[in-house]
Amino acid sequence: MNAMPTPPQYLVGAGHPARDRETVLSLWRGNLGQDARMTAKYEWFYLRCPHGEPLLQLLLDVPTQTHVGTASAGRRRLVWQGRELRGGVLVDLAVLPQHRSLGPALMLQQGLIAAAGEALDVLYGFPNPKAAPVFKRIGYAQSAHLVRYARVLRHAHYLRSRLPGWLASPAGWAADRVVALRDAWSRLRGPALRSAWTDQADARIDAVWADSHKGDDVMAVRDVGHLRWRFDESPLATTRYLLVKRARDRALQAWFAVQRIEGTLHVRDFWSLDGANGMAAMHVGELLRAARTLGCAAVSVEMCASDAQRAGWQALHFVERGRRPVFTRWSSSGEPAAAASLFLTSADEDE
């Protein structure tokens, strides 16, 4: 007589953000960030995304009939060679402590892959480097790195770890003056520009996106609708935009979406009329001038980008400070965009 089959320990099923709000929040509680912050994120990221509801997976513990884990993919509009693609960024994997083993996490990720097979063209994410073998095991490819670059504007703090205390402040002051003069000289050699701050994205940004060359990279659509949701409506951080204009007619040439955290100005996103040819050094110079005026000690930016995209930043002496792997999984093995390079910034994550 054949033995009865052993029932599975876990099952993964699709969730619905509106219906399963309380279930997801209960799984996040104590596992992902501060409770109030994560609740605010849910209302914004899960219920008000203009690109559609995230794909949501729930892990059911069969013996107790309770949900013990969740994972999601937030929707993103991507573009490649004039084609719009459906992207999904991997976010918010949470499994209750007593169920944290490789199996449940893998099941949640495989559930997302199955759901994305019909709903999305590509999944991408920025997992911890220690998780790289797991992602490769379930069919993801490490496509590139998201690299963090930084440029110091106020040097005294950085010199204190290298010089005696009595010398760090005057040496820092001297270094600040030399660097500021070098930056000013670079700006004088270029065309006249003006920059201004604004607290919200507006229609001028749409014109920059529409008129720019997109090149051959896969990238997110950077129109005003996306920026208003991604930054202006986000309850998680305050974002401002630096608008860089041509002096003679005030026509918008480039923009930077930035967040100031303590003494550092973090560039979360950017684009210009130069588009895929890269953010010009003269535009980066305006960013540095504005950051210096604010009293910032440093400017940082994260990007997964071509040599052309990095050139303007490197010309203004931004240096690499760290990197994270980017993994992708395309739903169709025959998708031609899968062979293209990626252009990503911090804005292409979930927060």
C-alpha positions in Angstrom: 0.0 0.0 0.0 1.4 3.4 -1.0 2.2 5.9 1.7 0.3 9.1 1.8 2.3 12.0 0.3 3.7 14.4 2.9 1.9 17.8 2.7 4.2 20.7 2.0 5.5 22.9 4.8 4.9 26.1 2.8 2.9 27.4 -0.1 3.4 30.7 -2.0 0.5 32.6 -3.4 -0.2 36.0 -5.0 -1.3 38.7 -2.7 -3.3 41.9 -3.4 -1.9 45.2 -2.0 -5.3 46.6 -1.0 -6.8 43.4 0.4 -3.6 42.2 2.2 -2.4 45.5 3.7 -2.7 44.4 7.3 -1.1 41.0 6.6 1.9 42.5 5.0 2.4 45.2 7.6 2.2 42.6 10.4 5.0 40.6 8.6 7.1 43.8 8.2 6.7 44.8 11.9 10.0 44.4 13.7 11.6 43.0 10.5 11.8 45.9 8.1 12.6 49.4 9.4 10.5 51.5 11.7 6.8 50.7 11.9 5.5 54.2 11.2 7.9 54.6 8.3 7.0 51.3 6.7 3.2 52.0 7.1 3.7 55.3 5.3 5.8 53.6 2.6 3.0 51.0 2.0 0.4 53.7 1.4 2.7 55.5 -1.1 4.6 52.7 -2.8 2.0 49.9 -2.8 -1.3 51.8 -3.1 -0.5 54.9 -5.1 2.1 53.9 -7.7 1.0 55.3 -11.1 2.7 52.4 -12.9 0.4 49.8 -11.4 0.2 47.7 -8.2 3.4 45.9 -7.2 3.5 42.2 -7.6 3.1 40.8 -4.1 3.8 37.2 -2.9 2.8 35.8 0.5 4.3 32.7 2.1 1.8 30.4 3.9 2.9 28.1 6.7 0.6 25.1 5.9 0.4 23.5 9.3 -0.7 26.7 11.1 -2.5 28.3 8.1 -0.8 31.6 8.8 1.3 33.8 6.6 4.9 33.9 7.6 6.7 35.8 4.8 6.3 38.2 1.9 8.2 39.7 -1.0 7.3 42.2 -3.7 8.4 43.8 -7.0 7.4 47.4 -7.6 6.5 48.3 -11.1 8.7 50.6 -13.2 8.3 51.9 -16.8 11.5 51.3 -18.7 12.4 52.3 -22.2 14.9 50.8 -24.7 15.3 52.1 -28.3 11.9 53.7 -28.3 10.1 50.6 -26.9 8.5 50.7 -23.5 9.3 47.8 -21.2 7.6 46.6 -18.0 10.1 46.5 -15.2 9.9 45.3 -11.6 12.3 46.3 -8.8 12.7 43.6 -6.0 11.7 45.0 -2.6 10.7 44.2 0.9 11.6 40.5 1.5 10.5 39.7 5.0 10.2 36.2 6.7 9.4 35.7 10.3 12.5 34.7 12.4 11.4 31.1 13.1 11.0 30.5 9.4 14.2 32.0 8.1 15.9 29.4 6.1 16.9 29.3 2.5 13.8 27.4 1.4 11.1 30.0 2.3 13.1 32.9 0.8 13.7 31.0 -2.4 10.0 30.1 -2.7 9.1 33.8 -2.4 11.6 34.8 -5.1 10.4 31.9 -7.3 6.8 33.1 -6.8 7.8 36.6 -8.0 9.6 35.1 -11.1 6.4 33.1 -11.9 4.2 36.2 -11.5 6.6 38.4 -13.6 6.5 35.9 -16.4 3.2 37.2 -17.5 3.1 40.7 -16.0 6.7 42.1 -16.5 9.5 42.0 -19.0 12.3 42.1 -16.5 12.9 41.9 -12.7 15.9 43.7 -11.3 17.3 44.1 -7.8 20.2 45.1 -5.6 20.7 42.2 -3.2 23.3 41.9 -0.5 26.5 40.5 -2.1 26.3 37.5 0.2 23.0 36.6 -1.5 24.5 36.6 -5.0 24.8 32.8 -5.2 21.2 32.4 -4.3 20.1 34.8 -7.1 22.2 33.1 -9.6 20.8 29.8 -8.6 17.2 30.9 -9.5 18.1 32.4 -12.8 19.3 35.9 -12.2 22.3 37.3 -14.0 24.7 39.9 -12.4 24.4 42.5 -15.1 26.5 45.4 -13.6 27.2 47.4 -10.5 25.5 50.4 -8.9 28.6 52.5 -8.1 28.7 55.3 -5.5 30.9 58.3 -6.4 31.7 61.2 -4.0 33.3 64.6 -4.2 34.6 66.4 -1.0 33.9 70.1 -0.7 34.8 70.8 2.9 38.1 69.1 3.7 38.8 69.7 7.4 36.6 66.8 8.6 38.4 64.4 6.3 41.9 65.7 7.2 41.4 65.2 11.0 42.0 61.5 10.6 45.3 62.2 8.8 46.7 65.3 10.4 47.2 66.7 13.9 44.1 68.5 15.2 45.8 71.9 15.2 46.7 71.5 11.5 43.5 69.9 10.1 41.4 73.1 10.2 43.8 75.5 8.5 44.8 72.8 6.0 41.1 72.1 5.3 40.4 75.8 4.8 43.3 76.1 2.3 42.2 73.0 0.4 38.6 74.3 0.3 39.9 77.6 -1.3 42.1 75.8 -3.9 39.3 73.4 -4.9 36.7 76.2 -5.1 39.0 78.3 -7.3 39.6 75.3 -9.6 35.9 74.7 -9.9 35.2 78.4 -10.6 37.8 78.4 -13.3 36.2 75.4 -14.9 32.8 77.2 -15.0 34.3 80.3 -16.5 35.6 78.4 -19.4 32.2 77.0 -20.3 29.0 78.6 -21.4 27.1 80.8 -19.0 24.6 78.9 -16.9 22.2 79.7 -14.1 20.7 77.4 -11.6 17.7 77.5 -9.3 16.0 75.3 -6.7 12.5 74.0 -6.8 10.6 71.8 -4.4 8.5 70.0 -7.1 9.0 68.5 -10.5 7.2 70.5 -13.2 6.5 70.4 -17.0 9.9 71.8 -17.9 11.4 68.4 -16.8 9.1 66.7 -19.3 10.6 68.8 -22.1 14.1 67.8 -21.2 13.2 64.1 -21.2 11.3 64.3 -24.5 14.0 66.2 -26.3 17.0 64.2 -25.1 18.7 61.3 -26.9 18.1 58.1 -25.0 20.8 56.0 -26.6 20.9 52.2 -26.4 20.7 51.6 -22.7 17.7 50.2 -20.8 16.5 52.9 -18.4 13.5 54.1 -16.5 11.2 56.8 -18.0 12.2 60.0 -16.3 9.1 62.2 -17.0 7.4 64.5 -14.6 4.7 62.0 -13.7 7.2 59.5 -12.5 9.3 62.1 -10.6 6.2 63.5 -8.8 5.3 60.1 -7.5 8.9 58.8 -6.9 10.0 62.0 -5.0 7.4 64.7 -4.4 4.7 62.3 -3.0 7.2 60.1 -1.1 6.7 60.3 2.7 10.2 58.9 3.3 12.5 61.8 2.4 12.4 65.4 1.3 13.7 65.9 -2.2 14.6 69.1 -4.0 15.5 69.7 -7.6 18.3 71.8 -8.9 17.4 73.2 -12.3 20.3 74.2 -14.5 19.4 76.7 -17.2 21.1 78.4 -20.1 21.8 82.0 -19.0 20.8 83.8 -22.2 17.3 82.5 -22.4 16.7 80.5 -19.2 16.0 77.3 -21.2 16.3 74.3 -18.9 19.4 72.2 -19.8 19.6 69.7 -16.9 18.2 68.8 -13.5 19.3 67.0 -10.4 17.0 65.4 -7.7 18.8 65.7 -4.4 18.4 64.9 -0.7 20.5 66.6 2.0 21.4 64.2 4.8 23.5 65.9 7.5 26.4 67.5 5.6 26.2 65.5 2.4 24.1 66.3 -0.7 23.0 63.0 -2.2 22.0 63.1 -5.8 19.2 60.6 -6.2 18.5 61.1 -9.9 19.5 63.4 -12.8 19.0 63.9 -16.5 19.9 66.5 -19.2 19.4 67.4 -22.8 22.6 65.5 -23.5 20.8 62.4 -22.4 22.7 59.2 -23.1 25.8 61.3 -24.0 26.2 62.0 -20.3 25.7 64.8 -17.8 28.1 67.4 -19.0 30.9 68.6 -16.7 29.5 72.2 -16.8 26.2 70.9 -15.4 27.9 69.0 -12.6 29.9 72.2 -11.9 26.6 74.0 -11.3 25.6 71.3 -8.9 28.9 71.7 -7.0 28.5 75.5 -6.8 25.0 75.1 -5.4 26.1 72.5 -2.9 29.0 74.7 -1.7 26.6 77.6 -1.3 24.4 75.4 0.9 27.4 74.7 3.1 27.5 71.0 2.2 30.7 69.1 3.0 30.4 66.6 0.2 28.3 65.5 -2.8 27.5 61.9 -3.6 25.8 60.1 -6.5 25.1 56.5 -7.3 24.8 55.2 -10.9 25.1 52.2 -13.1 26.2 53.9 -16.2 28.3 54.0 -19.3 31.7 55.6 -19.6 30.0 58.6 -21.4 27.6 59.0 -18.5 30.3 59.0 -15.9 32.7 61.3 -17.8 31.2 64.6 -16.7 31.3 63.6 -13.0 34.8 62.2 -13.2 36.0 65.4 -14.9 34.9 67.2 -11.8 36.9 64.8 -9.6 34.2 62.5 -8.3 35.8 59.3 -7.1 34.4 55.8 -6.5 33.5 55.1 -2.8 31.7 51.7 -3.1 29.6 49.5 -5.3 26.7 47.0 -5.2 25.8 44.3 -7.7 22.8 44.6 -9.9 20.9 41.4 -10.8 18.4 41.1 -13.6 16.1 38.3 -14.8 14.3 38.7 -18.1 11.0 36.9 -18.6 11.8 36.0 -22.2 15.1 34.4 -23.1 14.7 35.9 -26.6 14.3 39.5 -25.4 16.8 41.6 -27.4 16.9 44.3 -24.7 18.5 41.7 -22.4 21.8 42.2 -24.2 21.7 46.0 -23.6 23.5 47.9 -20.9 21.6 49.4 -18.0 21.4 53.0 -16.8 20.3 53.1 -13.2 20.5 55.6 -10.3 19.3 55.6 -6.7 15.8 56.6 -8.0 15.5 53.1 -9.5 15.4 51.6 -6.1 12.3 51.7 -3.9 13.3 54.4 -1.4 
